[in-house]
């Protein structure tokens, strides 16, 4: 299930690494997206 979510995240959610987002200047929404992607990715790998 998490592998499917990880693929959907990859296609639907923005990639802040390519945009070189500074985490100190990130909005709450951007931090929430980063946290969600991290959560799903770590669950998909285990």
Residue pairs with C-beta under 8 A, 6 or more apart in sequence:
2 40
2 43
2 44
3 44
5 40
5 44
6 40
6 41
6 44
9 36
9 37
9 40
9 41
13 33
13 36
13 37
14 33
16 26
16 30
16 33
16 34
21 30
23 31
23 34
26 34
